[in-house]
């Protein structure tokens, strides 16, 4: 008998197959680029979900790992011959750098609680932003710089397929990670950190591991984002990137890897269509206001996120009704 888990896998496999076929049945450059951006930010949102959804950590400095990946790839392709080999090496280098920095940052900050941790990560992210602005010989400051991508990526369809493969691989690896015993400990830390400590687990070690995994995956998203634009500047290190990842995770559903993917799709499509309406309707020139209203409505009507709300509704329908037995009247009984 096919289980619910198997049905989910079948459904996701069908969606992936459709996405693989999509560029071969349509020549829409706009949709190809838009879906590519959705895939990239889906990877970023899933990395943030490891912190927020599975470990209960609210970080305001996630953009620094995204920026590290973007700048590492951009600088290496700009200074060295832009080949596929150099591109792969730049991704690996960015991941290593992001992993080392996330390890150090984790040790320095994860001992703090709630808003103290969030504020310190924001300060550290700001430090990296200032470093990128001042180190003009490497980053060109706020102006940024363009660079050449590998020749094979000049075909947008090829890059689309590469990013989609990266998304699928990251999803599979992260799902294995969160379903492992280590992932279960992270969920326990999120639910009750003190009780997890009392059971003998070194909570700080597990939080640092989650921070490293999230940072490494975020650097991959940053590298792909830089390649998609063939340009990089300090915007990849700004608070906007972290807020985007946070909103995508919350709207899609925290603690569900598929949720951030859906959240990334909702936000990217909303931004695309709302900004596009400004050409015909002047009121939408301030499209960010309507986007904020959309976010408020989503939080009100989907407090657990889109995926979380659907799951709750499904469980309510499947929950068997309990028939309460009326207490027997013992009056008159001997």
Protein Blocks (a to p, Z undefined) as FASTA:
>chain_A
ZZfklmmmmmmmmmmmmmmmmmmmpccfklmmmmmmmmmmmmmmmmmmmmmmmnopacfk
lmmmmmmmmmmmmmmmmmmccdfklmmmmmmmmmmmmmmmmmmmmmmmmmpghjlmmmmm
mmmmmmmmmmmmmmmmlnopmnopaddddfklmpmklmmmmmmmmmmmmmmmmmmmmmmm
klmmmmmmmmommlmmmnopafklmmmmmmmmmmmmmmmmmmmmmmmnopacfklmmmkl
mmmmmmmmmmnoghiaklmmmmmmmmmmmmmmmmmmmmmmmklmmmmlmmmmmmmmmmmm
mmnojklmmmmmmmmmmpccddddddddfehiZZ
